[in-house]
Amino acid sequence: MPGQQRPPGDPVQIARGKTLYGIGCTGCHGADLRGGDLGGPNLLRSQLALSDLDGELILPIIQGSRQNQGMPAIDMSREDGLAVAAYVRSIVATIGRQGMPPSVGQAPPSVLVGDVRAGQAYFDAKCNGCHSPAGDLKGIATRISDPKELQNRWVAGGGGGRRSPAAAAVTVAISLPSGEKVEGRLVRIDDFLVTLAFADATVHSFRRDGDVPKVDVHDPMKGHRDLLSTYTDKDMHDVTAYLVTLK
């Protein structure tokens, strides 16, 4: 099977592709690539996905080559499209291997190929506003001892710092015309409604009419999502090499 003949992919590129796939592709193709709620095909049975070697078949579709067949173009760079393709290949490559013994005597590819100093410089420039090596990230390389897991966590925005799930939740503050202000965890927002959950687990929706009521959304992970479209594979390798020194 073609998926089993490929060499191992770049773990950093695959981790990035997994995050991008989760953002832009799961609605149509599902979190497990078997098809989603919006009717996209099962990629695990796609001859195109099975035959793709380096994005040459998947990337054009992401860029819009099948718009007339109902597959819209996805707004992402070529580099990001190749990362999604690498992630899809990494999943397809596991088809038919369930139940087989793992490879013996073959070390997995190392993710520690970056420049520690360059990683620290990137961290100081982009990450220091929210994270601190002496604060929330102190001992992160001890808490997450597997460099690959550590890399996947920070690339996907999971961090690994000392932050509770509640602190990472997206919250919303709604200022009603009456002057009352309500706050809670954001459940859903669109042009017509905003829904939030209160501390007692009750859920309430407010109708929106343009800018009324005023809605302020606070997403602690926005910085990670914004960086996702800007950092390169080298940046990810370098930052990972730096983070593993924080023991």
C-alpha positions in Angstrom: 0.0 0.0 0.0 1.4 3.4 -0.9 1.0 4.8 2.6 3.3 2.2 3.9 6.1 2.9 1.4 6.8 6.4 2.5 9.7 7.4 4.7 8.8 8.9 8.1 7.6 12.5 7.9 9.0 15.5 9.7 7.4 15.4 13.2 7.3 19.2 13.5 5.5 19.5 10.1 3.1 16.7 11.0 2.3 18.4 14.3 1.6 21.7 12.6 -0.5 19.9 10.0 -2.6 18.2 12.7 -3.4 21.6 14.2 -4.2 23.2 10.8 -6.4 20.2 9.9 -8.3 20.5 13.2 -9.0 24.1 12.4 -9.9 24.0 8.7 -10.7 20.4 7.7 -12.6 18.5 10.5 -16.0 19.9 9.7 -15.9 18.2 6.3 -13.6 15.3 6.8 -13.9 14.5 10.5 -11.4 14.4 13.3 -10.5 10.9 12.3 -10.4 11.6 8.5 -13.4 9.3 8.0 -15.8 12.0 6.9 -17.4 14.9 8.8 -20.8 16.5 9.5 -20.6 18.6 6.3 -20.3 15.6 4.0 -16.7 15.5 3.0 -15.3 12.2 1.8 -13.4 9.6 3.9 -9.8 10.4 3.4 -8.6 7.0 4.6 -10.3 5.5 1.5 -9.2 8.2 -0.9 -6.9 6.9 -3.6 -5.6 10.5 -3.9 -4.6 10.6 -0.3 -3.1 7.1 -0.5 -1.0 8.1 -3.5 0.2 11.5 -2.4 4.0 11.6 -1.8 4.8 15.2 -1.0 1.7 17.2 -1.2 1.6 17.2 -5.1 -1.9 15.7 -5.1 -3.4 17.1 -1.9 -2.1 20.7 -2.1 -3.9 21.6 -5.4 -7.2 20.5 -3.9 -6.6 22.6 -0.8 -5.9 25.5 -3.1 -9.2 25.1 -5.0 -8.7 22.7 -7.9 -12.0 20.9 -7.1 -14.2 23.9 -6.4 -16.6 22.8 -9.2 -17.0 19.4 -7.4 -18.0 21.0 -4.1 -14.6 21.3 -2.4 -13.9 25.0 -1.7 -10.4 26.5 -1.6 -9.0 26.7 1.9 -7.3 30.0 2.9 -3.8 28.8 3.9 -0.3 29.2 2.6 1.5 26.7 0.5 3.7 25.7 3.5 0.6 25.2 5.7 -1.1 23.2 2.9 2.0 20.9 2.7 1.9 20.5 6.5 -1.8 19.3 6.3 -0.8 16.9 3.5 2.0 15.6 5.7 -0.4 15.0 8.5 -2.9 13.2 6.3 -0.1 11.0 5.0 1.0 10.2 8.5 -2.5 8.9 9.3 -2.9 7.0 6.1 0.5 5.4 6.6 -1.0 3.5 9.7 -3.7 1.8 7.6 -3.4 -2.0 7.8 -0.8 -1.9 10.6 -3.1 -2.4 13.5 -2.1 -5.5 15.5 1.3 -5.7 13.9 4.3 -5.6 16.2 6.2 -2.3 16.3 9.4 -1.9 14.4 12.3 -3.4 16.4 15.7 -1.7 16.6 14.6 1.4 14.7 14.8 4.6 16.7 12.1 7.2 15.8 13.4 10.4 14.1 14.5 12.9 16.7 12.8 16.3 16.9 15.8 17.8 18.6 17.5 19.3 15.5 17.0 23.0 16.2 19.3 25.7 17.4 18.9 26.4 21.2 20.1 30.0 21.0 17.8 30.8 18.0 14.9 29.2 19.9 15.6 31.3 23.0 15.7 34.4 20.8 12.4 33.5 19.2 10.9 32.8 22.6 12.1 36.1 24.0 10.6 38.0 21.1 7.3 36.2 20.7 6.4 34.3 23.8 7.8 36.2 26.8 4.7 38.4 27.1 2.6 35.5 28.3 5.1 32.8 29.4 8.2 32.8 31.6 11.0 30.2 31.9 11.2 31.0 35.6 7.4 31.0 36.0 4.8 28.9 34.3 7.4 27.0 32.1 9.8 26.3 35.0 10.6 22.6 34.8 8.5 22.0 31.7 11.1 19.6 30.2 10.8 17.5 33.4 7.0 17.5 33.4 6.9 16.6 29.7 10.0 14.5 29.3 9.3 13.3 25.7 10.6 16.0 23.3 8.1 15.0 20.6 5.2 15.3 23.0 6.5 18.7 24.3 6.8 19.9 20.7 3.3 18.8 19.8 1.9 20.4 23.0 3.3 23.9 22.4 2.8 23.9 18.6 -0.9 23.0 19.1 -1.3 25.6 21.8 -1.5 23.1 24.7 1.5 24.6 26.3 2.5 22.5 29.2 2.9 25.5 31.5 1.3 25.6 34.9 -2.1 26.8 33.7 -5.4 25.2 34.7 -8.0 24.3 32.0 -10.2 27.0 33.4 -7.5 29.6 32.9 -7.3 28.6 29.2 -11.0 28.7 28.5 -12.4 31.3 26.1 -14.6 33.7 28.1 -17.0 36.5 27.1 -18.3 39.7 28.8 -21.6 41.0 27.6 -22.6 44.6 28.3 -26.4 44.8 28.0 -28.3 48.0 27.0 -29.7 48.2 30.6 -26.1 48.6 31.9 -25.9 45.1 33.3 -22.8 43.2 32.5 -22.7 39.4 32.5 -19.7 37.2 32.1 -19.0 33.5 31.6 -17.4 30.8 29.4 -18.1 31.3 25.7 -20.1 28.4 24.3 -21.0 29.8 20.8 -21.0 33.1 19.0 -22.2 34.2 15.6 -23.8 37.3 14.0 -27.1 36.6 15.6 -26.6 35.0 19.0 -24.0 34.7 21.7 -24.2 31.8 24.2 -22.3 31.6 27.5 -22.1 29.2 30.4 -22.2 30.5 34.0 -20.2 29.2 36.9 -23.2 27.2 38.1 -23.2 25.4 34.7 -26.4 27.1 33.5 -26.4 28.3 29.9 -27.9 31.4 28.4 -28.1 32.9 25.0 -28.4 36.6 24.1 -29.7 37.9 20.7 -27.3 40.2 18.8 -28.3 43.1 16.6 -25.2 44.6 15.2 -23.1 45.9 18.0 -25.9 45.5 20.6 -25.2 44.2 23.1 -21.5 44.9 23.3 -19.6 41.6 23.3 -15.9 41.3 24.5 -14.3 37.9 23.9 -11.2 36.9 25.7 -9.3 34.0 24.3 -6.1 33.1 26.2 -4.9 30.9 23.3 -5.3 33.6 20.6 -1.6 34.3 20.6 -0.8 30.7 19.8 -3.3 30.6 17.0 -2.0 33.8 15.5 1.6 32.5 15.6 0.5 29.3 13.9 0.3 31.0 10.5 3.6 32.9 10.9 6.3 30.6 12.3 8.3 28.3 10.1 9.4 24.7 10.7 12.8 26.0 11.7 11.2 28.2 14.3 9.4 25.2 15.7 12.5 23.1 15.8 14.5 25.9 17.4 11.9 26.7 20.1 11.6 22.9 20.9 15.4 22.7 21.3 15.2 25.6 23.8 12.2 24.3 25.8 13.9 21.0 26.5 16.6 22.9 28.4 14.0 24.2 30.9 14.4 21.4 33.5 
